[in-house]
Structure formats: C-alpha cells, structure tokens
Amino acid sequence: MPKLVPSRRRRCDNYNINIGVRIRLMREELEISQGELAEEADMAQSQLSRIENGERSLSLQQATAIAEVLDLPLSELAEL
C-alpha cells in the first residue's frame, strides 16, 4: 500500500494558518487593531485579514514590516 504523504500545498496551507494565528495573537496581545497594524506595515487591511486567516502567503517584505511594527525579531514571528 502506498505511503500517504501530505502534499506540499497542505504543508504551505498549514504554515500560512499558523503564522497568521501567531500574528493575530501578538497583535491582540499588544492591543493593536488590524487597521493600525496594516497601516503601520504599509499594507491594506484586507491583505492583513487574509494573512491572519491563513488565506494568503506572507511575503518577506510583509513579514519584515509586521515584525518591525510588533517590535519582534523576524525569526520570532516565523517561529512555530
């Protein structure tokens, strides 16, 4: 019987979901609204919403901007 291996897409989806949840939790911990974070990170609130919901991948530029606003090292933002 063939071994079932998660598809690459599923792994990417899980990563996007995990990092989105992490961003939302850190943002809420700092009591920053989604609109405030989006504005400070120079992105549309709709983009940030899709990132937090795991519906969109995060670019390196976006990750760097979000980490900077949240006052975190980029490595801590991506830590899962």
PyMOL commands that set and color helices and strands:
alter all, ss='L'
color gray80, all
select helices_A, chain A and resi 8-29+34-40+45-52+60-69+74-78
alter helices_A, ss='H'
color red, helices_A
deselect
rebuild
show_as cartoon
